[in-house]
Amino acid sequence: MAMPFYVAPEQLMKDRSDYARKGIARGKPVISLEYGDGILFIADNPSTHLHKISEIYDRIAFAGVGKYSEFENLRIAGVRLADIRGYSYGREDVTAKSLANAYSQALSNVFTQEMKPYEVEILVAQVGDTNEENELFHILYDGSVSDQQRFVTMGGEAQRLSEKLEESYRDGMDLGEALRAAVGALSELNEAEVEPSRIEAATLDRTRKQRRKFLRLSDDQVAGHLRG
């Protein structure tokens, strides 16, 4: 009887982490940052149909980097969970924190129990009545979750992008300033100006009169903000 190869748990976890990080690094980055009226999301995304940024619920949005099919499955699961919880209890019971916990558990289970981990990083954000009440939850491929403030960068060059954004970010920026800061950081990272047609942009705008605060920006709106 053949004996199975033994792999130390530490080595197994390291190999899975390396595999997931390599997959994520192949994707283009996503930035989320707080501005005066809410939360802005920016992605370098040449596709007009495959979105990295989407609505989950009234005040909650989702962003992902890495393997599209995997973070899209997570997004759909989050929408279903939010709808069920909102219908069964109340709309106010659907929160970014509860969704982030569910995503964290799901990704942790995949990472530890499945042969292949998900090659994704995701963000779940909820806009509050003030910036102090905003919530930004960054969840990694292994289920690790962190509560972020001011801005979040995701993708293979997240650290460099964060350093560049730190130079231009300030509290209380208006939407145009925030968009120019995010796109400027992306352009510096690419060492070339990122065209508006490549930018996927959306906001959670607390000033909207509707219950739903998510708004996707068109190419013309992005170009207008970039012109200042």
mmCIF file of the C-alpha atoms, coordinates in Angstrom:
data_MODEL
# 
_entry.id   MODEL 
# 
loop_
_atom_site.group_PDB 
_atom_site.id 
_atom_site.type_symbol 
_atom_site.label_atom_id 
_atom_site.label_alt_id 
_atom_site.label_comp_id 
_atom_site.label_asym_id 
_atom_site.label_entity_id 
_atom_site.label_seq_id 
_atom_site.pdbx_PDB_ins_code 
_atom_site.Cartn_x 
_atom_site.Cartn_y 
_atom_site.Cartn_z 
_atom_site.occupancy 
_atom_site.B_iso_or_equiv 
_atom_site.pdbx_formal_charge 
_atom_site.auth_seq_id 
_atom_site.auth_comp_id 
_atom_site.auth_asym_id 
_atom_site.auth_atom_id 
_atom_site.pdbx_PDB_model_num 
ATOM 1   C CA . MET A 1 1   ? 0.000   0.000  0.000   1.00 0.00 ? 1   MET A CA 1 
ATOM 2   C CA . ALA A 1 2   ? 1.442   3.341  -1.059  1.00 0.00 ? 2   ALA A CA 1 
ATOM 3   C CA . MET A 1 3   ? 1.894   5.867  1.715   1.00 0.00 ? 3   MET A CA 1 
ATOM 4   C CA . PRO A 1 4   ? 0.680   9.443  1.002   1.00 0.00 ? 4   PRO A CA 1 
ATOM 5   C CA . PHE A 1 5   ? 3.238   12.214 0.980   1.00 0.00 ? 5   PHE A CA 1 
ATOM 6   C CA . TYR A 1 6   ? 3.389   14.189 4.206   1.00 0.00 ? 6   TYR A CA 1 
ATOM 7   C CA . VAL A 1 7   ? 3.343   17.975 3.968   1.00 0.00 ? 7   VAL A CA 1 
ATOM 8   C CA . ALA A 1 8   ? 3.763   20.055 7.114   1.00 0.00 ? 8   ALA A CA 1 
ATOM 9   C CA . PRO A 1 9   ? 0.710   22.250 7.845   1.00 0.00 ? 9   PRO A CA 1 
ATOM 10  C CA . GLU A 1 10  ? 2.904   25.362 7.868   1.00 0.00 ? 10  GLU A CA 1 
ATOM 11  C CA . GLN A 1 11  ? 4.222   24.575 4.391   1.00 0.00 ? 11  GLN A CA 1 
ATOM 12  C CA . LEU A 1 12  ? 0.740   23.752 3.095   1.00 0.00 ? 12  LEU A CA 1 
ATOM 13  C CA . MET A 1 13  ? -0.643  27.100 4.304   1.00 0.00 ? 13  MET A CA 1 
ATOM 14  C CA . LYS A 1 14  ? 2.357   28.955 2.864   1.00 0.00 ? 14  LYS A CA 1 
ATOM 15  C CA . ASP A 1 15  ? 1.923   27.281 -0.522  1.00 0.00 ? 15  ASP A CA 1 
ATOM 16  C CA . ARG A 1 16  ? -1.767  28.176 -0.596  1.00 0.00 ? 16  ARG A CA 1 
ATOM 17  C CA . SER A 1 17  ? -1.032  31.773 0.375   1.00 0.00 ? 17  SER A CA 1 
ATOM 18  C CA . ASP A 1 18  ? 1.619   32.102 -2.327  1.00 0.00 ? 18  ASP A CA 1 
ATOM 19  C CA . TYR A 1 19  ? -0.767  30.643 -4.907  1.00 0.00 ? 19  TYR A CA 1 
ATOM 20  C CA . ALA A 1 20  ? -3.559  33.046 -3.970  1.00 0.00 ? 20  ALA A CA 1 
ATOM 21  C CA . ARG A 1 21  ? -1.298  36.102 -3.896  1.00 0.00 ? 21  ARG A CA 1 
ATOM 22  C CA . LYS A 1 22  ? 0.098   35.325 -7.354  1.00 0.00 ? 22  LYS A CA 1 
ATOM 23  C CA . GLY A 1 23  ? -3.406  35.104 -8.763  1.00 0.00 ? 23  GLY A CA 1 
ATOM 24  C CA . ILE A 1 24  ? -4.441  38.385 -7.155  1.00 0.00 ? 24  ILE A CA 1 
ATOM 25  C CA . ALA A 1 25  ? -1.274  40.135 -8.382  1.00 0.00 ? 25  ALA A CA 1 
ATOM 26  C CA . ARG A 1 26  ? -2.264  39.448 -11.991 1.00 0.00 ? 26  ARG A CA 1 
ATOM 27  C CA . GLY A 1 27  ? -5.395  41.597 -11.596 1.00 0.00 ? 27  GLY A CA 1 
ATOM 28  C CA . LYS A 1 28  ? -5.613  45.358 -11.816 1.00 0.00 ? 28  LYS A CA 1 
ATOM 29  C CA . PRO A 1 29  ? -6.031  47.333 -8.567  1.00 0.00 ? 29  PRO A CA 1 
ATOM 30  C CA . VAL A 1 30  ? -9.076  48.800 -6.839  1.00 0.00 ? 30  VAL A CA 1 
ATOM 31  C CA . ILE A 1 31  ? -9.167  51.856 -4.565  1.00 0.00 ? 31  ILE A CA 1 
ATOM 32  C CA . SER A 1 32  ? -11.859 52.867 -2.110  1.00 0.00 ? 32  SER A CA 1 
ATOM 33  C CA . LEU A 1 33  ? -11.651 56.145 -0.220  1.00 0.00 ? 33  LEU A CA 1 
ATOM 34  C CA . GLU A 1 34  ? -13.835 58.299 1.964   1.00 0.00 ? 34  GLU A CA 1 
ATOM 35  C CA . TYR A 1 35  ? -14.752 61.776 0.747   1.00 0.00 ? 35  TYR A CA 1 
ATOM 36  C CA . GLY A 1 36  ? -16.975 64.526 2.133   1.00 0.00 ? 36  GLY A CA 1 
ATOM 37  C CA . ASP A 1 37  ? -20.342 63.034 1.086   1.00 0.00 ? 37  ASP A CA 1 
ATOM 38  C CA . GLY A 1 38  ? -19.625 59.331 1.261   1.00 0.00 ? 38  GLY A CA 1 
ATOM 39  C CA . ILE A 1 39  ? -17.327 56.643 -0.157  1.00 0.00 ? 39  ILE A CA 1 
ATOM 40  C CA . LEU A 1 40  ? -15.758 56.529 -3.630  1.00 0.00 ? 40  LEU A CA 1 
ATOM 41  C CA . PHE A 1 41  ? -14.683 53.355 -5.446  1.00 0.00 ? 41  PHE A CA 1 
ATOM 42  C CA . ILE A 1 42  ? -12.214 53.394 -8.349  1.00 0.00 ? 42  ILE A CA 1 
ATOM 43  C CA . ALA A 1 43  ? -10.970 50.450 -10.415 1.00 0.00 ? 43  ALA A CA 1 
ATOM 44  C CA . ASP A 1 44  ? -8.624  50.242 -13.374 1.00 0.00 ? 44  ASP A CA 1 
ATOM 45  C CA . ASN A 1 45  ? -10.954 48.131 -15.497 1.00 0.00 ? 45  ASN A CA 1 
ATOM 46  C CA . PRO A 1 46  ? -10.941 48.179 -19.328 1.00 0.00 ? 46  PRO A CA 1 
ATOM 47  C CA . SER A 1 47  ? -14.082 46.008 -19.479 1.00 0.00 ? 47  SER A CA 1 
ATOM 48  C CA . THR A 1 48  ? -17.435 47.805 -19.742 1.00 0.00 ? 48  THR A CA 1 
ATOM 49  C CA . HIS A 1 49  ? -19.487 44.764 -18.705 1.00 0.00 ? 49  HIS A CA 1 
ATOM 50  C CA . LEU A 1 50  ? -17.477 42.833 -16.108 1.00 0.00 ? 50  LEU A CA 1 
ATOM 51  C CA . HIS A 1 51  ? -17.728 45.060 -13.055 1.00 0.00 ? 51  HIS A CA 1 
ATOM 52  C CA . LYS A 1 52  ? -15.366 44.967 -10.086 1.00 0.00 ? 52  LYS A CA 1 
ATOM 53  C CA . ILE A 1 53  ? -17.594 47.336 -8.090  1.00 0.00 ? 53  ILE A CA 1 
ATOM 54  C CA . SER A 1 54  ? -21.255 46.617 -7.375  1.00 0.00 ? 54  SER A CA 1 
ATOM 55  C CA . GLU A 1 55  ? -24.156 47.328 -5.054  1.00 0.00 ? 55  GLU A CA 1 
ATOM 56  C CA . ILE A 1 56  ? -25.031 44.823 -2.342  1.00 0.00 ? 56  ILE A CA 1 
ATOM 57  C CA . TYR A 1 57  ? -27.833 46.612 -0.463  1.00 0.00 ? 57  TYR A CA 1 
ATOM 58  C CA . ASP A 1 58  ? -29.225 50.060 0.325   1.00 0.00 ? 58  ASP A CA 1 
ATOM 59  C CA . ARG A 1 59  ? -26.069 51.565 1.832   1.00 0.00 ? 59  ARG A CA 1 
ATOM 60  C CA . ILE A 1 60  ? -23.620 48.744 1.134   1.00 0.00 ? 60  ILE A CA 1 
ATOM 61  C CA . ALA A 1 61  ? -21.267 48.168 -1.791  1.00 0.00 ? 61  ALA A CA 1 
ATOM 62  C CA . PHE A 1 62  ? -18.856 45.424 -2.791  1.00 0.00 ? 62  PHE A CA 1 
ATOM 63  C CA . ALA A 1 63  ? -15.520 45.535 -4.627  1.00 0.00 ? 63  ALA A CA 1 
ATOM 64  C CA . GLY A 1 64  ? -13.219 42.694 -5.618  1.00 0.00 ? 64  GLY A CA 1 
ATOM 65  C CA . VAL A 1 65  ? -9.870  41.998 -7.234  1.00 0.00 ? 65  VAL A CA 1 
ATOM 66  C CA . GLY A 1 66  ? -8.376  38.756 -8.478  1.00 0.00 ? 66  GLY A CA 1 
ATOM 67  C CA . LYS A 1 67  ? -10.216 35.999 -10.306 1.00 0.00 ? 67  LYS A CA 1 
ATOM 68  C CA . TYR A 1 68  ? -13.449 37.463 -11.637 1.00 0.00 ? 68  TYR A CA 1 
ATOM 69  C CA . SER A 1 69  ? -15.579 34.304 -11.481 1.00 0.00 ? 69  SER A CA 1 
ATOM 70  C CA . GLU A 1 70  ? -14.691 33.789 -7.820  1.00 0.00 ? 70  GLU A CA 1 
ATOM 71  C CA . PHE A 1 71  ? -15.394 37.275 -6.503  1.00 0.00 ? 71  PHE A CA 1 
ATOM 72  C CA . GLU A 1 72  ? -18.538 37.431 -8.654  1.00 0.00 ? 72  GLU A CA 1 
ATOM 73  C CA . ASN A 1 73  ? -19.794 34.267 -6.922  1.00 0.00 ? 73  ASN A CA 1 
ATOM 74  C CA . LEU A 1 74  ? -19.075 35.926 -3.581  1.00 0.00 ? 74  LEU A CA 1 
ATOM 75  C CA . ARG A 1 75  ? -20.938 39.069 -4.633  1.00 0.00 ? 75  ARG A CA 1 
ATOM 76  C CA . ILE A 1 76  ? -24.019 37.091 -5.664  1.00 0.00 ? 76  ILE A CA 1 
ATOM 77  C CA . ALA A 1 77  ? -23.963 35.160 -2.384  1.00 0.00 ? 77  ALA A CA 1 
ATOM 78  C CA . GLY A 1 78  ? -23.756 38.453 -0.486  1.00 0.00 ? 78  GLY A CA 1 
ATOM 79  C CA . VAL A 1 79  ? -26.740 39.914 -2.352  1.00 0.00 ? 79  VAL A CA 1 
ATOM 80  C CA . ARG A 1 80  ? -28.802 36.821 -1.570  1.00 0.00 ? 80  ARG A CA 1 
ATOM 81  C CA . LEU A 1 81  ? -27.816 36.862 2.092   1.00 0.00 ? 81  LEU A CA 1 
ATOM 82  C CA . ALA A 1 82  ? -28.640 40.570 2.381   1.00 0.00 ? 82  ALA A CA 1 
ATOM 83  C CA . ASP A 1 83  ? -32.037 40.120 0.700   1.00 0.00 ? 83  ASP A CA 1 
ATOM 84  C CA . ILE A 1 84  ? -32.978 37.190 2.922   1.00 0.00 ? 84  ILE A CA 1 
ATOM 85  C CA . ARG A 1 85  ? -31.906 38.964 6.108   1.00 0.00 ? 85  ARG A CA 1 
ATOM 86  C CA . GLY A 1 86  ? -33.637 42.200 5.139   1.00 0.00 ? 86  GLY A CA 1 
ATOM 87  C CA . TYR A 1 87  ? -36.874 40.360 4.235   1.00 0.00 ? 87  TYR A CA 1 
ATOM 88  C CA . SER A 1 88  ? -36.857 38.068 7.290   1.00 0.00 ? 88  SER A CA 1 
ATOM 89  C CA . TYR A 1 89  ? -36.020 40.726 9.878   1.00 0.00 ? 89  TYR A CA 1 
ATOM 90  C CA . GLY A 1 90  ? -35.635 44.331 8.764   1.00 0.00 ? 90  GLY A CA 1 
ATOM 91  C CA . ARG A 1 91  ? -33.614 46.385 6.327   1.00 0.00 ? 91  ARG A CA 1 
ATOM 92  C CA . GLU A 1 92  ? -31.670 47.966 9.193   1.00 0.00 ? 92  GLU A CA 1 
ATOM 93  C CA . ASP A 1 93  ? -30.431 44.472 10.182  1.00 0.00 ? 93  ASP A CA 1 
ATOM 94  C CA . VAL A 1 94  ? -28.407 44.211 6.977   1.00 0.00 ? 94  VAL A CA 1 
ATOM 95  C CA . THR A 1 95  ? -24.975 45.641 7.803   1.00 0.00 ? 95  THR A CA 1 
ATOM 96  C CA . ALA A 1 96  ? -21.522 45.608 6.246   1.00 0.00 ? 96  ALA A CA 1 
ATOM 97  C CA . LYS A 1 97  ? -20.161 44.021 9.415   1.00 0.00 ? 97  LYS A CA 1 
ATOM 98  C CA . SER A 1 98  ? -22.490 41.021 9.237   1.00 0.00 ? 98  SER A CA 1 
ATOM 99  C CA . LEU A 1 99  ? -21.717 40.513 5.545   1.00 0.00 ? 99  LEU A CA 1 
ATOM 100 C CA . ALA A 1 100 ? -17.972 40.840 6.171   1.00 0.00 ? 100 ALA A CA 1 
ATOM 101 C CA . ASN A 1 101 ? -18.194 38.172 8.887   1.00 0.00 ? 101 ASN A CA 1 
ATOM 102 C CA . ALA A 1 102 ? -20.046 35.839 6.517   1.00 0.00 ? 102 ALA A CA 1 
ATOM 103 C CA . TYR A 1 103 ? -17.472 36.409 3.760   1.00 0.00 ? 103 TYR A CA 1 
ATOM 104 C CA . SER A 1 104 ? -14.638 35.884 6.228   1.00 0.00 ? 104 SER A CA 1 
ATOM 105 C CA . GLN A 1 105 ? -16.030 32.530 7.344   1.00 0.00 ? 105 GLN A CA 1 
ATOM 106 C CA . ALA A 1 106 ? -16.655 31.375 3.775   1.00 0.00 ? 106 ALA A CA 1 
ATOM 107 C CA . LEU A 1 107 ? -13.155 32.306 2.558   1.00 0.00 ? 107 LEU A CA 1 
ATOM 108 C CA . SER A 1 108 ? -11.536 30.780 5.642   1.00 0.00 ? 108 SER A CA 1 
ATOM 109 C CA . ASN A 1 109 ? -13.369 27.494 5.043   1.00 0.00 ? 109 ASN A CA 1 
ATOM 110 C CA . VAL A 1 110 ? -12.281 27.412 1.398   1.00 0.00 ? 110 VAL A CA 1 
ATOM 111 C CA . PHE A 1 111 ? -8.682  28.253 2.306   1.00 0.00 ? 111 PHE A CA 1 
ATOM 112 C CA . THR A 1 112 ? -8.330  25.532 4.943   1.00 0.00 ? 112 THR A CA 1 
ATOM 113 C CA . GLN A 1 113 ? -10.518 22.756 3.522   1.00 0.00 ? 113 GLN A CA 1 
ATOM 114 C CA . GLU A 1 114 ? -10.416 22.965 -0.280  1.00 0.00 ? 114 GLU A CA 1 
ATOM 115 C CA . MET A 1 115 ? -7.539  21.987 -2.567  1.00 0.00 ? 115 MET A CA 1 
ATOM 116 C CA . LYS A 1 116 ? -7.384  25.435 -4.167  1.00 0.00 ? 116 LYS A CA 1 
ATOM 117 C CA . PRO A 1 117 ? -7.949  28.740 -2.305  1.00 0.00 ? 117 PRO A CA 1 
ATOM 118 C CA . TYR A 1 118 ? -9.890  31.613 -3.822  1.00 0.00 ? 118 TYR A CA 1 
ATOM 119 C CA . GLU A 1 119 ? -7.620  34.068 -5.635  1.00 0.00 ? 119 GLU A CA 1 
ATOM 120 C CA . VAL A 1 120 ? -9.472  37.150 -4.396  1.00 0.00 ? 120 VAL A CA 1 
ATOM 121 C CA . GLU A 1 121 ? -9.433  40.151 -2.121  1.00 0.00 ? 121 GLU A CA 1 
ATOM 122 C CA . ILE A 1 122 ? -12.751 41.838 -1.438  1.00 0.00 ? 122 ILE A CA 1 
ATOM 123 C CA . LEU A 1 123 ? -14.065 44.973 0.212   1.00 0.00 ? 123 LEU A CA 1 
ATOM 124 C CA . VAL A 1 124 ? -17.461 45.467 1.841   1.00 0.00 ? 124 VAL A CA 1 
ATOM 125 C CA . ALA A 1 125 ? -18.284 49.115 2.579   1.00 0.00 ? 125 ALA A CA 1 
ATOM 126 C CA . GLN A 1 126 ? -21.243 50.847 4.200   1.00 0.00 ? 126 GLN A CA 1 
ATOM 127 C CA . VAL A 1 127 ? -21.855 54.582 4.137   1.00 0.00 ? 127 VAL A CA 1 
ATOM 128 C CA . GLY A 1 128 ? -23.061 56.158 7.368   1.00 0.00 ? 128 GLY A CA 1 
ATOM 129 C CA . ASP A 1 129 ? -24.849 59.409 8.147   1.00 0.00 ? 129 ASP A CA 1 
ATOM 130 C CA . THR A 1 130 ? -21.403 60.907 8.847   1.00 0.00 ? 130 THR A CA 1 
ATOM 131 C CA . ASN A 1 131 ? -17.902 59.884 7.796   1.00 0.00 ? 131 ASN A CA 1 
ATOM 132 C CA . GLU A 1 132 ? -17.247 58.697 11.339  1.00 0.00 ? 132 GLU A CA 1 
ATOM 133 C CA . GLU A 1 133 ? -20.014 56.108 10.845  1.00 0.00 ? 133 GLU A CA 1 
ATOM 134 C CA . ASN A 1 134 ? -18.637 54.763 7.544   1.00 0.00 ? 134 ASN A CA 1 
ATOM 135 C CA . GLU A 1 135 ? -17.475 51.141 7.590   1.00 0.00 ? 135 GLU A CA 1 
ATOM 136 C CA . LEU A 1 136 ? -14.788 49.644 5.322   1.00 0.00 ? 136 LEU A CA 1 
ATOM 137 C CA . PHE A 1 137 ? -14.038 45.931 5.748   1.00 0.00 ? 137 PHE A CA 1 
ATOM 138 C CA . HIS A 1 138 ? -11.131 44.480 3.770   1.00 0.00 ? 138 HIS A CA 1 
ATOM 139 C CA . ILE A 1 139 ? -11.239 40.665 3.515   1.00 0.00 ? 139 ILE A CA 1 
ATOM 140 C CA . LEU A 1 140 ? -8.329  38.572 2.208   1.00 0.00 ? 140 LEU A CA 1 
ATOM 141 C CA . TYR A 1 141 ? -8.247  35.213 0.431   1.00 0.00 ? 141 TYR A CA 1 
ATOM 142 C CA . ASP A 1 142 ? -7.698  33.336 3.735   1.00 0.00 ? 142 ASP A CA 1 
ATOM 143 C CA . GLY A 1 143 ? -10.637 34.960 5.515   1.00 0.00 ? 143 GLY A CA 1 
ATOM 144 C CA . SER A 1 144 ? -8.585  37.575 7.375   1.00 0.00 ? 144 SER A CA 1 
ATOM 145 C CA . VAL A 1 145 ? -10.698 40.690 7.866   1.00 0.00 ? 145 VAL A CA 1 
ATOM 146 C CA . SER A 1 146 ? -9.654  44.198 8.887   1.00 0.00 ? 146 SER A CA 1 
ATOM 147 C CA . ASP A 1 147 ? -11.636 47.354 9.614   1.00 0.00 ? 147 ASP A CA 1 
ATOM 148 C CA . GLN A 1 148 ? -10.100 50.182 7.578   1.00 0.00 ? 148 GLN A CA 1 
ATOM 149 C CA . GLN A 1 149 ? -10.389 53.973 7.684   1.00 0.00 ? 149 GLN A CA 1 
ATOM 150 C CA . ARG A 1 150 ? -9.810  56.782 5.147   1.00 0.00 ? 150 ARG A CA 1 
ATOM 151 C CA . PHE A 1 151 ? -8.909  54.563 2.186   1.00 0.00 ? 151 PHE A CA 1 
ATOM 152 C CA . VAL A 1 152 ? -8.280  50.973 1.113   1.00 0.00 ? 152 VAL A CA 1 
ATOM 153 C CA . THR A 1 153 ? -6.119  49.698 -1.756  1.00 0.00 ? 153 THR A CA 1 
ATOM 154 C CA . MET A 1 154 ? -6.371  46.164 -3.134  1.00 0.00 ? 154 MET A CA 1 
ATOM 155 C CA . GLY A 1 155 ? -4.419  44.135 -5.682  1.00 0.00 ? 155 GLY A CA 1 
ATOM 156 C CA . GLY A 1 156 ? -0.850  43.083 -6.357  1.00 0.00 ? 156 GLY A CA 1 
ATOM 157 C CA . GLU A 1 157 ? 0.574   46.617 -6.029  1.00 0.00 ? 157 GLU A CA 1 
ATOM 158 C CA . ALA A 1 158 ? -1.582  47.614 -3.055  1.00 0.00 ? 158 ALA A CA 1 
ATOM 159 C CA . GLN A 1 159 ? 1.315   48.726 -0.854  1.00 0.00 ? 159 GLN A CA 1 
ATOM 160 C CA . ARG A 1 160 ? 2.870   51.006 -3.492  1.00 0.00 ? 160 ARG A CA 1 
ATOM 161 C CA . LEU A 1 161 ? -0.544  52.367 -4.399  1.00 0.00 ? 161 LEU A CA 1 
ATOM 162 C CA . SER A 1 162 ? -1.286  53.110 -0.741  1.00 0.00 ? 162 SER A CA 1 
ATOM 163 C CA . GLU A 1 163 ? 1.995   55.019 -0.396  1.00 0.00 ? 163 GLU A CA 1 
ATOM 164 C CA . LYS A 1 164 ? 1.203   57.154 -3.448  1.00 0.00 ? 164 LYS A CA 1 
ATOM 165 C CA . LEU A 1 165 ? -2.361  57.833 -2.295  1.00 0.00 ? 165 LEU A CA 1 
ATOM 166 C CA . GLU A 1 166 ? -1.139  58.847 1.153   1.00 0.00 ? 166 GLU A CA 1 
ATOM 167 C CA . GLU A 1 167 ? 0.626   61.809 -0.459  1.00 0.00 ? 167 GLU A CA 1 
ATOM 168 C CA . SER A 1 168 ? -2.529  63.278 -2.030  1.00 0.00 ? 168 SER A CA 1 
ATOM 169 C CA . TYR A 1 169 ? -5.333  62.160 0.281   1.00 0.00 ? 169 TYR A CA 1 
ATOM 170 C CA . ARG A 1 170 ? -6.885  64.496 2.822   1.00 0.00 ? 170 ARG A CA 1 
ATOM 171 C CA . ASP A 1 171 ? -10.035 64.336 4.916   1.00 0.00 ? 171 ASP A CA 1 
ATOM 172 C CA . GLY A 1 172 ? -13.191 66.036 3.656   1.00 0.00 ? 172 GLY A CA 1 
ATOM 173 C CA . MET A 1 173 ? -12.348 66.129 -0.051  1.00 0.00 ? 173 MET A CA 1 
ATOM 174 C CA . ASP A 1 174 ? -15.197 66.649 -2.484  1.00 0.00 ? 174 ASP A CA 1 
ATOM 175 C CA . LEU A 1 175 ? -15.972 63.983 -5.084  1.00 0.00 ? 175 LEU A CA 1 
ATOM 176 C CA . GLY A 1 176 ? -13.849 65.560 -7.826  1.00 0.00 ? 176 GLY A CA 1 
ATOM 177 C CA . GLU A 1 177 ? -10.810 65.918 -5.582  1.00 0.00 ? 177 GLU A CA 1 
ATOM 178 C CA . ALA A 1 178 ? -11.153 62.346 -4.339  1.00 0.00 ? 178 ALA A CA 1 
ATOM 179 C CA . LEU A 1 179 ? -11.477 60.984 -7.874  1.00 0.00 ? 179 LEU A CA 1 
ATOM 180 C CA . ARG A 1 180 ? -8.454  62.949 -9.089  1.00 0.00 ? 180 ARG A CA 1 
ATOM 181 C CA . ALA A 1 181 ? -6.398  61.720 -6.118  1.00 0.00 ? 181 ALA A CA 1 
ATOM 182 C CA . ALA A 1 182 ? -7.303  58.081 -6.788  1.00 0.00 ? 182 ALA A CA 1 
ATOM 183 C CA . VAL A 1 183 ? -6.755  58.250 -10.549 1.00 0.00 ? 183 VAL A CA 1 
ATOM 184 C CA . GLY A 1 184 ? -3.531  60.184 -10.032 1.00 0.00 ? 184 GLY A CA 1 
ATOM 185 C CA . ALA A 1 185 ? -2.214  57.402 -7.792  1.00 0.00 ? 185 ALA A CA 1 
ATOM 186 C CA . LEU A 1 186 ? -3.159  54.802 -10.400 1.00 0.00 ? 186 LEU A CA 1 
ATOM 187 C CA . SER A 1 187 ? -1.459  56.829 -13.136 1.00 0.00 ? 187 SER A CA 1 
ATOM 188 C CA . GLU A 1 188 ? 1.737   57.152 -11.093 1.00 0.00 ? 188 GLU A CA 1 
ATOM 189 C CA . LEU A 1 189 ? 1.709   53.418 -10.481 1.00 0.00 ? 189 LEU A CA 1 
ATOM 190 C CA . ASN A 1 190 ? 1.295   52.707 -14.207 1.00 0.00 ? 190 ASN A CA 1 
ATOM 191 C CA . GLU A 1 191 ? 3.762   55.476 -15.141 1.00 0.00 ? 191 GLU A CA 1 
ATOM 192 C CA . ALA A 1 192 ? 1.162   56.621 -17.684 1.00 0.00 ? 192 ALA A CA 1 
ATOM 193 C CA . GLU A 1 193 ? -2.109  58.524 -17.520 1.00 0.00 ? 193 GLU A CA 1 
ATOM 194 C CA . VAL A 1 194 ? -5.121  56.246 -17.056 1.00 0.00 ? 194 VAL A CA 1 
ATOM 195 C CA . GLU A 1 195 ? -7.811  57.132 -19.594 1.00 0.00 ? 195 GLU A CA 1 
ATOM 196 C CA . PRO A 1 196 ? -11.383 57.782 -18.313 1.00 0.00 ? 196 PRO A CA 1 
ATOM 197 C CA . SER A 1 197 ? -12.651 54.914 -20.490 1.00 0.00 ? 197 SER A CA 1 
ATOM 198 C CA . ARG A 1 198 ? -10.528 52.500 -18.421 1.00 0.00 ? 198 ARG A CA 1 
ATOM 199 C CA . ILE A 1 199 ? -11.850 53.769 -15.095 1.00 0.00 ? 199 ILE A CA 1 
ATOM 200 C CA . GLU A 1 200 ? -14.745 52.082 -13.348 1.00 0.00 ? 200 GLU A CA 1 
ATOM 201 C CA . ALA A 1 201 ? -16.099 54.461 -10.717 1.00 0.00 ? 201 ALA A CA 1 
ATOM 202 C CA . ALA A 1 202 ? -18.997 54.362 -8.271  1.00 0.00 ? 202 ALA A CA 1 
ATOM 203 C CA . THR A 1 203 ? -20.013 56.043 -5.036  1.00 0.00 ? 203 THR A CA 1 
ATOM 204 C CA . LEU A 1 204 ? -22.033 55.455 -1.918  1.00 0.00 ? 204 LEU A CA 1 
ATOM 205 C CA . ASP A 1 205 ? -23.451 58.982 -1.611  1.00 0.00 ? 205 ASP A CA 1 
ATOM 206 C CA . ARG A 1 206 ? -25.246 59.711 1.652   1.00 0.00 ? 206 ARG A CA 1 
ATOM 207 C CA . THR A 1 207 ? -26.800 62.888 0.203   1.00 0.00 ? 207 THR A CA 1 
ATOM 208 C CA . ARG A 1 208 ? -28.935 60.976 -2.312  1.00 0.00 ? 208 ARG A CA 1 
ATOM 209 C CA . LYS A 1 209 ? -32.632 61.316 -1.463  1.00 0.00 ? 209 LYS A CA 1 
ATOM 210 C CA . GLN A 1 210 ? -33.295 57.701 -2.395  1.00 0.00 ? 210 GLN A CA 1 
ATOM 211 C CA . ARG A 1 211 ? -33.000 54.796 0.015   1.00 0.00 ? 211 ARG A CA 1 
ATOM 212 C CA . ARG A 1 212 ? -30.353 53.287 -2.267  1.00 0.00 ? 212 ARG A CA 1 
ATOM 213 C CA . LYS A 1 213 ? -27.109 55.249 -1.973  1.00 0.00 ? 213 LYS A CA 1 
ATOM 214 C CA . PHE A 1 214 ? -25.089 53.435 -4.663  1.00 0.00 ? 214 PHE A CA 1 
ATOM 215 C CA . LEU A 1 215 ? -24.429 55.358 -7.878  1.00 0.00 ? 215 LEU A CA 1 
ATOM 216 C CA . ARG A 1 216 ? -22.266 54.268 -10.813 1.00 0.00 ? 216 ARG A CA 1 
ATOM 217 C CA . LEU A 1 217 ? -20.446 57.103 -12.615 1.00 0.00 ? 217 LEU A CA 1 
ATOM 218 C CA . SER A 1 218 ? -20.411 57.291 -16.425 1.00 0.00 ? 218 SER A CA 1 
ATOM 219 C CA . ASP A 1 219 ? -17.270 57.859 -18.506 1.00 0.00 ? 219 ASP A CA 1 
ATOM 220 C CA . ASP A 1 220 ? -18.407 61.432 -19.172 1.00 0.00 ? 220 ASP A CA 1 
ATOM 221 C CA . GLN A 1 221 ? -18.878 62.109 -15.453 1.00 0.00 ? 221 GLN A CA 1 
ATOM 222 C CA . VAL A 1 222 ? -15.445 60.670 -14.685 1.00 0.00 ? 222 VAL A CA 1 
ATOM 223 C CA . ALA A 1 223 ? -13.848 62.772 -17.437 1.00 0.00 ? 223 ALA A CA 1 
ATOM 224 C CA . GLY A 1 224 ? -15.596 65.895 -16.151 1.00 0.00 ? 224 GLY A CA 1 
ATOM 225 C CA . HIS A 1 225 ? -14.324 65.367 -12.607 1.00 0.00 ? 225 HIS A CA 1 
ATOM 226 C CA . LEU A 1 226 ? -10.808 64.710 -13.870 1.00 0.00 ? 226 LEU A CA 1 
ATOM 227 C CA . ARG A 1 227 ? -10.857 68.020 -15.731 1.00 0.00 ? 227 ARG A CA 1 
ATOM 228 C CA . GLY A 1 228 ? -11.753 69.689 -12.460 1.00 0.00 ? 228 GLY A CA 1 
# 
